[in-house]
Amino acid sequence: MNNQGSGDTLTPFIFSLFSILLSRILLIEIFLPMWTEIEMIGITYPISWGLNALCGLAYILVKKVKSAKNENIKKI
């Protein structure tokens, strides 16, 4: 597999958009009424970064499996 990028920019963009923007908004909407201190907003940042990292890792693994399957089909 090529180390210069996946060749697909839309899927990682959507993952980033969801995990960084939407997850922060949802977390703030859910937890702010229960925990009204400013630290709650700061906690949403590492949570959303972690979610983004997990989405990226899942994307890379799925892409790698599909690439391996395509190479095996080409060999046949």
C-alpha positions as CSV (number, residue, x, y, z in Angstrom):
1,M,0.0,0.0,0.0
2,N,1.2,3.5,-0.8
3,N,2.4,5.6,2.1
4,Q,1.7,8.9,0.5
5,G,-2.0,8.9,1.3
6,S,-5.2,6.9,0.7
7,G,-6.2,8.6,-2.5
8,D,-9.6,9.4,-0.9
9,T,-10.1,12.7,0.8
10,L,-13.9,12.8,1.3
11,T,-14.2,9.9,3.8
12,P,-11.5,11.1,6.2
13,F,-13.0,14.6,5.9
14,I,-16.4,13.3,6.9
15,F,-14.9,11.4,9.8
16,S,-13.1,14.5,11.0
17,L,-16.2,16.7,10.6
18,F,-18.3,14.2,12.7
19,S,-15.7,13.4,15.4
20,I,-14.3,16.8,16.0
21,L,-17.3,19.1,15.4
22,L,-20.5,17.1,15.9
23,S,-19.2,15.0,18.8
24,R,-18.1,18.2,20.7
25,I,-21.5,19.8,20.2
26,L,-23.3,16.6,21.3
27,L,-21.1,16.2,24.4
28,I,-21.6,19.8,25.4
29,E,-25.4,19.5,24.9
30,I,-25.6,16.3,27.0
31,F,-23.2,17.1,29.8
32,L,-23.3,20.9,30.3
33,P,-26.7,20.8,32.1
34,M,-25.2,18.3,34.6
35,W,-21.7,19.9,34.9
36,T,-21.8,23.6,34.4
37,E,-18.1,24.4,34.9
38,I,-15.8,25.5,32.1
39,E,-13.6,22.4,32.5
40,M,-16.4,20.3,30.9
41,I,-15.9,22.1,27.6
42,G,-12.1,21.5,27.9
43,I,-12.7,17.7,28.4
44,T,-14.6,17.5,25.1
45,Y,-11.5,18.3,23.1
46,P,-9.4,15.1,24.0
47,I,-12.6,13.0,23.7
48,S,-13.2,14.3,20.2
49,W,-9.6,13.9,19.2
50,G,-9.6,10.3,20.5
51,L,-12.8,9.6,18.5
52,N,-11.2,11.1,15.4
53,A,-8.1,8.9,15.9
54,L,-10.3,5.8,16.3
55,C,-12.3,6.6,13.1
56,G,-9.0,7.2,11.2
57,L,-7.6,3.9,12.4
58,A,-10.7,2.0,11.5
59,Y,-10.6,3.7,8.0
60,I,-7.0,2.7,7.5
61,L,-7.6,-0.9,8.6
62,V,-10.6,-1.3,6.3
63,K,-8.8,0.3,3.4
64,K,-5.8,-2.0,4.0
65,V,-8.0,-5.1,4.1
66,K,-9.8,-4.1,0.8
67,S,-6.4,-3.4,-0.8
68,A,-5.1,-6.8,0.2
69,K,-8.2,-8.5,-1.2
70,N,-7.9,-6.6,-4.5
71,E,-4.3,-7.7,-4.8
72,N,-5.2,-11.3,-4.1
73,I,-7.9,-11.2,-6.8
74,K,-5.4,-9.7,-9.3
75,K,-3.0,-12.6,-8.6
76,I,-5.6,-15.2,-9.5
